[in-house]
Each structure stands twice: as C-alpha cells, then as structure tokens.
Amino acid sequence: MDNKKILIVDDDKNICELLRLYLEKDGFRTLVAHDGEQALQCAQINNPDLILLDIMMPILDGWQVCREIRKNSNVPIIMLTAKGETFDKVLGLELGADDYITKPFDSKEVVARIKAVLRRTGDEDKAESIREVRYDKLRINITNYELEVNGEQIDTPPKELELVYHLASNPNRVYTRDQLLDEVWGFDYYGDSRTVDVHVKRIREKLEGVSEKWSLKTVWGVGYKFEVK
C-alpha cells in the first residue's frame, strides 16, 4: 500500500507491539501511542494515513480522540474493541469511525480491514477532481466538503455531506439503510440503521422546501432516494 503510515493507539504495549510487527511485515510504516492525549499529538505531527484506535484508554478514551480528530481531519479510523465490551456501533458511526475490529483479532483480518479502508478512501481521492453535484439551488462539493443551498454555504458535518452526496450522485435510485451504512460508512454489519435515519432527518432540515425540482424521499419499507422530477 505504498508504505502507508499507520498510527496504532492502545494502552496495552503488547498489543501495540504485535500490531506493529504484523503491519511492518506487510510493508506499512507504523507509529505508536499509548493514551488518548499522545494519540492526538502524534496524529497532528505525523499526519498518518490511518489510525487504529482502542476505545478504553487513560486520559482520553477512543470516543473522545475520534471526536477531536474529526473536527479537522477525515483520516480513516478503525476502532479496536475488546470482546465483551459494549460497542455502540451507532455512536462509532456518528463520530466518524470507518470500521471496527474486535479483540482478540487475527493478524490477517486486521491487515485486510486496513487495506479495504485505505482502498476505499484512496479511490475517493483519485476521483476528487470531479466530485461535485449540482441541482436547482443546490451544490454539493465532496472535495472541499461544502454544501451550498440557495447560494449560501451551510455548515454540514462530514457524514451528513457524504450521505447526501452519495444519494444525489445517484438520482432516483432507491437505497436501503443497510446499503447506505455499507457504502457511506463502510461498516460490514447489518441491522442497526437508526444512524441513517438520524442523518437523513438532519439533512432534510437543511434542504426543506428549497426546490420543487428535487427532494430527499423516504421509500416506505425500503429506504431513501434523492428524487429528481
């Protein structure tokens, strides 16, 4: 993966060492932090390509670190969670995590998940030059993360913008909640789709009544579509 830099964040030094060995053997470069504060400093200084982030840590936990990083960075984040810990998938999604792995993990699974997330985000980078859609009184630019309604720029969290961009890029196509979870958030699990509903509700508040030529529609019993008339 072109010597991508992975930041490993875990207060268990043995796990960090194990992950470091797995990843370096596979050609990745690695950085290591043992608490949330260290993780934020390391991410800021070293600009990693992906972060493996443990949840239960001293000083700042993984949720807090994820929230802070998402304020100014879209770096891919994979959460690490111990088996038996209650992992709130909806919270992970809403804070902007890209995937999660349960401990104890298999080294091959970790490497495969990292490559899958990097591939997905890398593909997005390649297409950046044309990543904008326009409709009547609406402009969605995913390169610069801008939502413009009636000529005014509207502050929009990254996941909301990614969701509306995904729907608007495929007008009149109906998506199930599970498809949106998989294609926008990239989580390989099904069944907990509340977060999609929450995000659609927030987007609707921003787009309500803007134009009669398009709308964000609920397809009852199925999911959602960006309808263009």
C-alpha positions as CSV (number, residue, x, y, z in Angstrom):
1,M,0.0,0.0,0.0
2,D,2.8,2.5,-0.9
3,N,4.4,2.5,2.6
4,K,1.3,4.0,4.2
5,K,1.7,5.3,7.7
6,I,-0.5,3.6,10.4
7,L,-0.9,5.1,13.9
8,I,-1.6,2.4,16.5
9,V,-3.2,3.6,19.7
10,D,-3.6,1.2,22.6
11,D,-2.6,1.4,26.3
12,D,-1.6,-2.3,26.1
13,K,2.0,-2.2,25.0
14,N,2.0,-5.9,24.0
15,I,-0.9,-5.3,21.6
16,C,0.9,-2.3,20.1
17,E,4.0,-4.4,19.5
18,L,2.0,-7.2,18.0
19,L,0.2,-4.9,15.6
20,R,3.5,-3.1,14.8
21,L,5.1,-6.4,13.8
22,Y,2.1,-7.5,11.7
23,L,1.9,-4.2,9.8
24,E,5.6,-3.7,9.2
25,K,5.9,-7.2,7.9
26,D,3.2,-6.2,5.4
27,G,5.1,-3.1,4.3
28,F,3.4,-0.5,6.3
29,R,5.2,2.2,8.4
30,T,4.0,2.4,12.0
31,L,3.6,5.0,14.8
32,V,2.6,4.1,18.3
33,A,0.7,6.0,21.1
34,H,-0.4,4.6,24.5
35,D,-3.0,7.1,25.6
36,G,-5.5,9.5,24.0
37,E,-3.5,12.6,24.5
38,Q,-0.4,11.1,22.9
39,A,-2.6,9.9,20.1
40,L,-3.9,13.4,19.3
41,Q,-0.3,14.9,19.4
42,C,1.1,12.1,17.2
43,A,-1.8,12.4,14.7
44,Q,-1.3,16.1,14.4
45,I,2.5,16.0,14.0
46,N,2.8,12.9,11.8
47,N,-0.3,13.0,9.6
48,P,-0.9,9.2,9.4
49,D,-2.8,7.6,6.6
50,L,-5.0,5.5,9.0
51,I,-5.5,5.3,12.8
52,L,-6.1,2.0,14.7
53,L,-7.8,3.4,17.8
54,D,-8.5,1.5,21.1
55,I,-11.6,2.6,23.0
56,M,-10.7,2.0,26.6
57,M,-7.6,4.2,27.4
58,P,-6.4,6.5,30.0
59,I,-6.5,10.4,29.9
60,L,-8.8,10.5,26.8
61,D,-10.8,7.4,25.6
62,G,-11.1,6.4,22.0
63,W,-14.5,8.1,21.6
64,Q,-13.0,11.5,22.7
65,V,-10.0,11.0,20.4
66,C,-12.2,10.2,17.5
67,R,-14.4,13.2,18.1
68,E,-11.4,15.5,18.3
69,I,-9.7,14.2,15.2
70,R,-13.0,14.5,13.2
71,K,-13.1,18.2,13.9
72,N,-10.4,18.9,11.3
73,S,-9.5,15.6,9.6
74,N,-11.0,12.8,7.6
75,V,-8.2,10.4,8.2
76,P,-9.6,6.8,8.2
77,I,-10.2,5.5,11.8
78,I,-10.7,1.8,12.7
79,M,-11.8,1.3,16.3
80,L,-10.4,-1.6,18.4
81,T,-12.8,-3.0,21.0
82,A,-12.3,-5.9,23.5
83,K,-14.7,-8.8,23.2
84,G,-17.5,-8.4,25.7
85,E,-17.2,-4.6,25.8
86,T,-20.4,-2.9,24.8
87,F,-19.5,-1.4,21.5
88,D,-22.0,1.3,20.5
89,K,-22.0,1.0,16.7
90,V,-24.3,3.9,16.2
91,L,-22.0,6.1,18.3
92,G,-19.0,4.9,16.4
93,L,-20.7,5.7,13.1
94,E,-21.9,9.1,14.2
95,L,-18.4,10.1,15.5
96,G,-17.0,9.2,12.1
97,A,-15.2,5.9,12.6
98,D,-14.8,4.0,9.3
99,D,-14.7,0.4,10.7
100,Y,-14.2,-1.6,13.9
101,I,-12.3,-4.7,14.9
102,T,-13.0,-6.9,18.0
103,K,-10.1,-8.2,20.1
104,P,-8.7,-10.8,20.2
105,F,-8.1,-10.3,16.5
106,D,-6.5,-12.3,13.7
107,S,-3.5,-10.6,12.2
108,K,-4.7,-11.3,8.6
109,E,-8.1,-9.8,9.4
110,V,-6.5,-6.6,10.7
111,V,-4.3,-6.2,7.6
112,A,-7.3,-7.0,5.3
113,R,-9.5,-4.4,7.0
114,I,-6.8,-1.7,6.9
115,K,-6.3,-2.4,3.2
116,A,-10.0,-2.3,2.5
117,V,-10.5,1.0,4.2
118,L,-7.4,2.5,2.5
119,R,-8.6,1.3,-0.8
120,R,-12.0,2.8,-0.4
121,T,-10.7,6.2,0.8
122,G,-7.9,6.1,-1.9
123,D,-10.4,5.5,-4.6
124,E,-12.3,8.6,-3.4
125,D,-9.1,10.6,-3.6
126,K,-8.5,9.6,-7.2
127,A,-11.9,10.9,-8.2
128,E,-11.6,14.2,-6.3
129,S,-11.3,16.4,-9.4
130,I,-15.0,15.8,-10.4
131,R,-16.6,15.3,-7.0
132,E,-19.4,17.8,-7.1
133,V,-23.1,17.6,-8.0
134,R,-25.4,20.5,-8.8
135,Y,-29.2,20.8,-8.9
136,D,-31.6,23.7,-8.8
137,K,-30.4,25.9,-5.9
138,L,-28.2,23.1,-4.6
139,R,-24.4,22.4,-4.9
140,I,-22.7,19.6,-3.0
141,N,-18.9,19.5,-3.2
142,I,-17.3,16.5,-1.5
143,T,-13.8,17.5,-2.4
144,N,-14.0,20.6,-0.2
145,Y,-16.9,19.3,2.0
146,E,-19.2,22.2,1.0
147,L,-23.0,22.3,0.9
148,E,-24.4,25.3,-0.8
149,V,-28.2,26.0,-0.6
150,N,-29.7,29.0,-2.4
151,G,-26.1,30.3,-2.9
152,E,-25.3,30.2,0.8
153,Q,-22.8,27.8,2.3
154,I,-24.3,25.6,5.1
155,D,-22.2,24.1,7.8
156,T,-22.6,20.4,7.5
157,P,-20.9,17.5,9.4
158,P,-18.8,15.2,7.1
159,K,-21.0,12.2,7.3
160,E,-24.2,14.2,6.5
161,L,-22.5,15.6,3.5
162,E,-21.2,12.3,2.3
163,L,-24.7,10.8,2.7
164,V,-26.5,13.5,0.7
165,Y,-23.7,13.5,-1.9
166,H,-24.0,9.7,-2.3
167,L,-27.8,9.9,-2.8
168,A,-27.6,13.0,-5.1
169,S,-24.9,11.4,-7.2
170,N,-27.3,8.5,-8.0
171,P,-30.7,10.4,-8.6
172,N,-33.9,8.4,-8.3
173,R,-32.1,5.3,-7.1
174,V,-33.5,3.7,-4.0
175,Y,-31.1,2.7,-1.3
176,T,-31.8,0.5,1.7
177,R,-30.5,1.7,5.1
178,D,-28.0,-1.3,5.1
179,Q,-26.7,-0.3,1.6
180,L,-26.1,3.3,2.9
181,L,-24.4,2.0,6.0
182,D,-22.1,-0.1,3.9
183,E,-21.4,2.4,1.1
184,V,-21.2,5.7,3.0
185,W,-19.8,4.5,6.4
186,G,-18.2,1.3,5.2
187,F,-19.2,-0.9,8.2
188,D,-19.6,-4.5,7.3
189,Y,-22.6,-5.2,9.5
190,Y,-26.4,-5.0,9.2
191,G,-29.4,-4.4,11.3
192,D,-28.7,-1.2,13.2
193,S,-29.9,1.5,10.8
194,R,-31.0,4.2,13.3
195,T,-28.0,6.3,12.4
196,V,-29.1,6.6,8.8
197,D,-32.5,7.9,9.8
198,V,-30.9,10.5,12.2
199,H,-28.6,11.7,9.4
200,V,-31.4,11.9,6.8
201,K,-33.6,13.9,9.3
202,R,-30.7,16.4,9.8
203,I,-30.1,16.8,6.1
204,R,-33.9,17.3,5.5
205,E,-33.9,20.2,8.0
206,K,-31.2,21.9,5.8
207,L,-32.9,21.2,2.5
208,E,-36.6,21.6,3.3
209,G,-38.6,23.5,0.7
210,V,-35.5,24.7,-1.3
211,S,-36.7,23.5,-4.7
212,E,-39.6,21.7,-6.3
213,K,-37.3,20.1,-8.8
214,W,-35.8,17.6,-6.4
215,S,-36.3,16.2,-2.9
216,L,-35.0,13.6,-0.4
217,K,-37.7,11.0,-0.3
218,T,-38.4,8.1,2.1
219,V,-39.4,5.0,0.3
220,W,-41.5,3.3,2.9
221,G,-40.4,-0.2,3.9
222,V,-37.3,0.1,1.8
223,G,-35.1,3.2,2.4
224,Y,-34.3,6.5,0.8
225,K,-33.7,8.2,-2.6
226,F,-32.8,11.6,-4.0
227,E,-35.8,12.2,-6.3
228,V,-35.3,14.4,-9.3
229,K,-38.5,15.5,-11.1
